[in-house]
Amino acid sequence: MARATGILENLEGQLDGLLFYKRGDKTFVRPKHIRQPRRLSRKQLLIRERQSHNNALWRALKATRMIFFEGENAPYNRFMSVNLYSPVPYLKKQQYHSGNALLLPDMVVSDGPLSPISYQLGYVDGQPALLTDLTKASAKKDTLLLYVLEQKVTHWRKDEDLFRLRIKVETLKADDFVNVPSTLMSPYKNVHGTLALVGERYGDPMLGFGLTRAKDGFASHQRVVTHCQYYERYTTEEALQAAAKSYGGLTE
């Protein structure tokens, strides 16, 4: 940026690739297009990768139209702030431009003031299940939404996959749950009995689940539980270097 003087002092707008603009009673000039350096430090790459991937997750969640994030000026801002601590996958620049997103453990799918539901993946009578701390009475009290996240992967070529994250939301009823047997060693077992969702999909290594309590436009704070480990291949040093190379390399 430089200050314009003489006959250029009263100009505003564009001229031969230069941009003239006022700041107070002074006129300044700079190139119309400022080329930012592509190369990044490790810290800058981490920040960019987290931001880019969380944006991809937000788009996948927004497509469900079941968005419950309170406490910020906009749901998007709250989503970004509460999803700062999930693993950071390192994807190449072109992978983000293709809309790729990864299923991550602990992704926050809803955030609000209602009482959270505790749950974990396990087994009931030998069948895969989502064990919860819900009782029959509490399951009838509020609307229960099950976020089902599916990692879609297509093996494109030897050294690269194409992948997408699909999210759908199911509205549950108390009758969709089964009673957890009193003999099951569950951290959620209590004197009133607890409930579980049972089915083969709860053992699927490419699915994740978030169970949310919703009422009057508000929700509980809930995170994804999953057996999926596919994302781990994008958290390695090799993945970091490949991502950095797509942005021009690291400065360090």
C-alpha positions as a Markdown table, in Angstrom:
| # | Residue | x | y | z |
|---|---|---|---|---|
| 1 | Met | 0.0 | 0.0 | 0.0 |
| 2 | Ala | 1.3 | 3.5 | -0.9 |
| 3 | Arg | -0.1 | 7.0 | -0.6 |
| 4 | Ala | -1.1 | 8.6 | -3.9 |
| 5 | Thr | 0.0 | 12.2 | -4.5 |
| 6 | Gly | -0.1 | 14.9 | -7.2 |
| 7 | Ile | -2.7 | 14.3 | -10.0 |
| 8 | Leu | -3.4 | 10.8 | -8.6 |
| 9 | Glu | -4.5 | 12.2 | -5.2 |
| 10 | Asn | -8.2 | 12.5 | -6.1 |
| 11 | Leu | -8.6 | 9.3 | -8.0 |
| 12 | Glu | -10.8 | 6.4 | -6.7 |
| 13 | Gly | -11.4 | 3.1 | -8.4 |
| 14 | Gln | -9.2 | 1.0 | -10.7 |
| 15 | Leu | -6.5 | 2.0 | -13.2 |
| 16 | Asp | -4.1 | -0.4 | -15.1 |
| 17 | Gly | -4.2 | -3.1 | -12.4 |
| 18 | Leu | -4.1 | -0.6 | -9.5 |
| 19 | Leu | -6.8 | 0.1 | -7.0 |
| 20 | Phe | -7.2 | 3.7 | -5.7 |
| 21 | Tyr | -9.2 | 4.2 | -2.5 |
| 22 | Lys | -9.8 | 6.8 | 0.1 |
| 23 | Arg | -9.0 | 6.5 | 3.8 |
| 24 | Gly | -10.1 | 9.7 | 5.5 |
| 25 | Asp | -8.9 | 12.6 | 3.4 |
| 26 | Lys | -6.0 | 10.7 | 1.9 |
| 27 | Thr | -5.8 | 8.5 | -1.2 |
| 28 | Phe | -3.9 | 5.2 | -1.2 |
| 29 | Val | -3.0 | 2.9 | -4.0 |
| 30 | Arg | -2.3 | -0.9 | -4.1 |
| 31 | Pro | -2.3 | -3.6 | -6.7 |
| 32 | Lys | -5.8 | -4.7 | -7.6 |
| 33 | His | -4.9 | -8.4 | -6.9 |
| 34 | Ile | -2.6 | -9.1 | -4.0 |
| 35 | Arg | -0.9 | -12.5 | -4.3 |
| 36 | Gln | -0.7 | -14.1 | -0.9 |
| 37 | Pro | 2.2 | -16.6 | -0.5 |
| 38 | Arg | 1.0 | -20.1 | -1.0 |
| 39 | Arg | 3.6 | -21.7 | 1.3 |
| 40 | Leu | 2.5 | -22.2 | 4.9 |
| 41 | Ser | 4.1 | -23.0 | 8.2 |
| 42 | Arg | 2.9 | -26.1 | 10.1 |
| 43 | Lys | 0.7 | -24.0 | 12.3 |
| 44 | Gln | -0.8 | -22.2 | 9.4 |
| 45 | Leu | -1.5 | -25.4 | 7.6 |
| 46 | Leu | -3.2 | -26.9 | 10.7 |
| 47 | Ile | -5.4 | -23.9 | 11.0 |
| 48 | Arg | -6.3 | -23.9 | 7.3 |
| 49 | Glu | -7.0 | -27.7 | 7.3 |
| 50 | Arg | -9.2 | -27.6 | 10.4 |
| 51 | Gln | -11.2 | -24.6 | 9.0 |
| 52 | Ser | -11.5 | -26.2 | 5.6 |
| 53 | His | -12.6 | -29.6 | 6.9 |
| 54 | Asn | -15.1 | -28.1 | 9.5 |
| 55 | Asn | -16.6 | -26.1 | 6.6 |
| 56 | Ala | -17.1 | -29.4 | 4.7 |
| 57 | Leu | -18.7 | -31.0 | 7.8 |
| 58 | Trp | -21.0 | -28.0 | 8.2 |
| 59 | Arg | -22.2 | -28.3 | 4.6 |
| 60 | Ala | -23.0 | -32.0 | 5.2 |
| 61 | Leu | -24.8 | -31.2 | 8.4 |
| 62 | Lys | -26.7 | -28.2 | 6.9 |
| 63 | Ala | -28.0 | -30.4 | 4.1 |
| 64 | Thr | -30.1 | -32.2 | 6.8 |
| 65 | Arg | -31.9 | -29.0 | 7.7 |
| 66 | Met | -31.8 | -30.2 | 11.3 |
| 67 | Ile | -29.5 | -27.6 | 12.7 |
| 68 | Phe | -29.5 | -27.0 | 16.5 |
| 69 | Phe | -26.7 | -24.7 | 17.6 |
| 70 | Glu | -27.3 | -21.9 | 20.1 |
| 71 | Gly | -25.1 | -19.4 | 21.9 |
| 72 | Glu | -23.6 | -17.5 | 19.0 |
| 73 | Asn | -24.7 | -14.9 | 16.5 |
| 74 | Ala | -25.3 | -17.6 | 13.9 |
| 75 | Pro | -25.5 | -21.5 | 14.1 |
| 76 | Tyr | -22.4 | -21.7 | 11.8 |
| 77 | Asn | -20.3 | -19.7 | 14.2 |
| 78 | Arg | -21.3 | -21.9 | 17.1 |
| 79 | Phe | -20.7 | -25.0 | 15.1 |
| 80 | Met | -17.2 | -23.9 | 14.2 |
| 81 | Ser | -16.3 | -22.9 | 17.8 |
| 82 | Val | -17.5 | -26.2 | 19.4 |
| 83 | Asn | -15.7 | -28.3 | 16.7 |
| 84 | Leu | -12.2 | -27.0 | 17.4 |
| 85 | Tyr | -10.9 | -30.1 | 19.2 |
| 86 | Ser | -11.7 | -33.0 | 16.9 |
| 87 | Pro | -8.8 | -34.7 | 15.0 |
| 88 | Val | -7.4 | -32.6 | 12.2 |
| 89 | Pro | -7.3 | -34.5 | 8.8 |
| 90 | Tyr | -4.8 | -33.2 | 6.3 |
| 91 | Leu | -6.4 | -33.2 | 2.8 |
| 92 | Lys | -5.0 | -31.8 | -0.4 |
| 93 | Lys | -6.3 | -28.6 | -1.8 |
| 94 | Gln | -8.0 | -30.3 | -4.7 |
| 95 | Gln | -9.7 | -32.7 | -2.3 |
| 96 | Tyr | -11.4 | -29.9 | -0.4 |
| 97 | His | -12.5 | -28.3 | -3.7 |
| 98 | Ser | -14.1 | -31.6 | -4.5 |
| 99 | Gly | -16.2 | -31.4 | -1.3 |
| 100 | Asn | -14.5 | -34.3 | 0.5 |
| 101 | Ala | -15.3 | -34.7 | 4.2 |
| 102 | Leu | -14.3 | -37.4 | 6.8 |
| 103 | Leu | -16.3 | -39.0 | 9.6 |
| 104 | Leu | -14.6 | -37.9 | 12.8 |
| 105 | Pro | -15.2 | -39.2 | 16.4 |
| 106 | Asp | -16.5 | -36.5 | 18.8 |
| 107 | Met | -17.9 | -34.2 | 16.1 |
| 108 | Val | -20.6 | -32.1 | 17.7 |
| 109 | Val | -23.9 | -32.5 | 15.9 |
| 110 | Ser | -26.0 | -30.3 | 18.2 |
| 111 | Asp | -25.4 | -27.8 | 20.9 |
| 112 | Gly | -28.0 | -26.3 | 23.2 |
| 113 | Pro | -29.3 | -26.1 | 26.8 |
| 114 | Leu | -31.3 | -29.3 | 27.1 |
| 115 | Ser | -30.0 | -32.1 | 29.3 |
| 116 | Pro | -27.4 | -34.2 | 27.3 |
| 117 | Ile | -27.9 | -37.8 | 26.6 |
| 118 | Ser | -25.0 | -40.2 | 27.5 |
| 119 | Tyr | -24.4 | -43.0 | 25.0 |
| 120 | Gln | -21.7 | -45.4 | 23.7 |
| 121 | Leu | -21.4 | -48.2 | 21.2 |
| 122 | Gly | -21.6 | -51.7 | 22.7 |
| 123 | Tyr | -23.6 | -54.9 | 22.6 |
| 124 | Val | -26.9 | -56.1 | 23.9 |
| 125 | Asp | -27.3 | -59.9 | 23.9 |
| 126 | Gly | -24.4 | -60.2 | 21.4 |
| 127 | Gln | -25.9 | -57.7 | 19.0 |
| 128 | Pro | -24.3 | -54.3 | 18.1 |
| 129 | Ala | -26.1 | -51.5 | 20.0 |
| 130 | Leu | -26.1 | -47.9 | 21.0 |
| 131 | Leu | -26.3 | -48.0 | 24.8 |
| 132 | Thr | -27.9 | -44.9 | 26.4 |
| 133 | Asp | -28.8 | -43.6 | 29.8 |
| 134 | Leu | -32.4 | -43.0 | 28.7 |
| 135 | Thr | -35.3 | -44.5 | 30.5 |
| 136 | Lys | -38.8 | -45.1 | 29.1 |
| 137 | Ala | -40.1 | -42.0 | 30.8 |
| 138 | Ser | -37.3 | -39.7 | 29.5 |
| 139 | Ala | -37.6 | -41.2 | 26.0 |
| 140 | Lys | -41.2 | -40.1 | 25.9 |
| 141 | Lys | -40.6 | -36.6 | 27.3 |
| 142 | Asp | -38.8 | -34.9 | 24.3 |
| 143 | Thr | -38.3 | -35.5 | 20.6 |
| 144 | Leu | -35.3 | -37.7 | 20.0 |
| 145 | Leu | -33.3 | -37.3 | 16.8 |
| 146 | Leu | -30.7 | -39.8 | 15.7 |
| 147 | Tyr | -28.0 | -38.3 | 13.4 |
| 148 | Val | -26.6 | -41.1 | 11.2 |
| 149 | Leu | -23.3 | -40.3 | 9.5 |
| 150 | Glu | -22.1 | -42.5 | 6.7 |
| 151 | Gln | -18.6 | -42.4 | 5.3 |
| 152 | Lys | -18.7 | -43.2 | 1.5 |
| 153 | Val | -15.4 | -44.2 | 0.0 |
| 154 | Thr | -14.7 | -45.0 | -3.7 |
| 155 | His | -11.2 | -46.4 | -4.6 |
| 156 | Trp | -10.4 | -44.2 | -7.5 |
| 157 | Arg | -6.8 | -45.1 | -8.1 |
| 158 | Lys | -4.0 | -46.9 | -6.3 |
| 159 | Asp | -2.8 | -43.9 | -4.2 |
| 160 | Glu | -6.0 | -41.9 | -3.8 |
| 161 | Asp | -9.6 | -42.4 | -2.7 |
| 162 | Leu | -12.7 | -40.4 | -3.3 |
| 163 | Phe | -14.8 | -40.0 | -0.2 |
| 164 | Arg | -18.0 | -38.3 | 0.9 |
| 165 | Leu | -19.8 | -37.9 | 4.2 |
| 166 | Arg | -23.6 | -38.3 | 4.1 |
| 167 | Ile | -25.7 | -37.4 | 7.1 |
| 168 | Lys | -29.4 | -38.2 | 7.7 |
| 169 | Val | -31.6 | -37.6 | 10.7 |
| 170 | Glu | -34.2 | -40.0 | 12.0 |
| 171 | Thr | -37.0 | -39.1 | 14.5 |
| 172 | Leu | -37.3 | -41.8 | 17.1 |
| 173 | Lys | -40.0 | -43.0 | 19.4 |
| 174 | Ala | -39.7 | -44.8 | 22.8 |
| 175 | Asp | -40.8 | -48.0 | 21.1 |
| 176 | Asp | -37.7 | -47.9 | 18.9 |
| 177 | Phe | -35.6 | -48.7 | 21.9 |
| 178 | Val | -35.1 | -52.0 | 23.8 |
| 179 | Asn | -34.6 | -52.4 | 27.5 |
| 180 | Val | -31.0 | -53.1 | 28.5 |
| 181 | Pro | -30.9 | -56.5 | 30.4 |
| 182 | Ser | -30.1 | -56.1 | 34.0 |
| 183 | Thr | -27.2 | -58.6 | 33.6 |
| 184 | Leu | -25.4 | -56.3 | 31.1 |
| 185 | Met | -22.4 | -54.5 | 32.6 |
| 186 | Ser | -23.2 | -51.1 | 31.3 |
| 187 | Pro | -22.1 | -47.7 | 32.8 |
| 188 | Tyr | -25.6 | -46.5 | 32.1 |
| 189 | Lys | -27.4 | -49.2 | 34.1 |
| 190 | Asn | -29.5 | -47.8 | 36.9 |
| 191 | Val | -32.3 | -48.8 | 39.2 |
| 192 | His | -34.9 | -47.6 | 36.7 |
| 193 | Gly | -33.5 | -49.5 | 33.7 |
| 194 | Thr | -32.0 | -48.0 | 30.6 |
| 195 | Leu | -32.6 | -48.2 | 26.9 |
| 196 | Ala | -30.6 | -49.1 | 23.8 |
| 197 | Leu | -30.9 | -49.0 | 20.0 |
| 198 | Val | -30.0 | -52.4 | 18.6 |
| 199 | Gly | -29.1 | -53.5 | 15.1 |
| 200 | Glu | -26.2 | -54.5 | 12.8 |
| 201 | Arg | -25.6 | -50.9 | 11.7 |
| 202 | Tyr | -24.3 | -50.0 | 15.2 |
| 203 | Gly | -21.3 | -52.2 | 14.5 |
| 204 | Asp | -20.7 | -50.8 | 11.0 |
| 205 | Pro | -17.2 | -49.4 | 10.8 |
| 206 | Met | -18.2 | -46.7 | 8.3 |
| 207 | Leu | -21.1 | -45.3 | 10.3 |
| 208 | Gly | -21.3 | -42.8 | 13.2 |
| 209 | Phe | -24.2 | -41.8 | 15.4 |
| 210 | Gly | -25.3 | -38.8 | 17.5 |
| 211 | Leu | -28.5 | -39.0 | 19.6 |
| 212 | Thr | -30.0 | -35.6 | 20.3 |
| 213 | Arg | -32.8 | -34.4 | 22.6 |
| 214 | Ala | -34.9 | -31.6 | 21.0 |
| 215 | Lys | -37.8 | -29.5 | 22.2 |
| 216 | Asp | -39.2 | -26.1 | 21.2 |
| 217 | Gly | -36.3 | -25.3 | 18.8 |
| 218 | Phe | -33.7 | -26.2 | 21.4 |
| 219 | Ala | -31.5 | -29.2 | 21.7 |
| 220 | Ser | -28.9 | -31.0 | 23.9 |
| 221 | His | -25.1 | -30.9 | 23.4 |
| 222 | Gln | -24.2 | -34.2 | 21.6 |
| 223 | Arg | -21.2 | -35.7 | 19.9 |
| 224 | Val | -20.7 | -38.5 | 17.4 |
| 225 | Val | -19.6 | -42.0 | 18.5 |
| 226 | Thr | -18.2 | -44.3 | 15.8 |
| 227 | His | -16.1 | -47.3 | 15.1 |
| 228 | Cys | -14.8 | -45.6 | 12.0 |
| 229 | Gln | -11.0 | -45.3 | 11.8 |
| 230 | Tyr | -10.8 | -44.4 | 8.1 |
| 231 | Tyr | -9.9 | -40.7 | 8.9 |
| 232 | Glu | -6.7 | -41.8 | 10.6 |
| 233 | Arg | -4.9 | -42.3 | 7.3 |
| 234 | Tyr | -5.2 | -38.5 | 6.8 |
| 235 | Thr | -3.7 | -37.5 | 10.2 |
| 236 | Thr | -0.2 | -38.9 | 9.5 |
| 237 | Glu | 3.0 | -37.0 | 8.7 |
| 238 | Glu | 2.7 | -38.4 | 5.2 |
| 239 | Ala | -0.7 | -36.9 | 4.8 |
| 240 | Leu | 0.5 | -33.6 | 6.2 |
| 241 | Gln | 3.3 | -33.4 | 3.7 |
| 242 | Ala | 1.0 | -34.2 | 0.8 |
| 243 | Ala | -1.4 | -31.5 | 1.9 |
| 244 | Ala | 1.4 | -29.0 | 2.3 |
| 245 | Lys | 2.8 | -29.8 | -1.2 |
| 246 | Ser | -0.6 | -29.0 | -2.7 |
| 247 | Tyr | -0.3 | -25.5 | -1.2 |
| 248 | Gly | 3.3 | -25.0 | -2.3 |
| 249 | Gly | 5.1 | -26.7 | 0.5 |
| 250 | Leu | 5.9 | -25.7 | 4.1 |
| 251 | Thr | 8.0 | -22.7 | 5.1 |
| 252 | Glu | 9.9 | -24.6 | 7.7 |
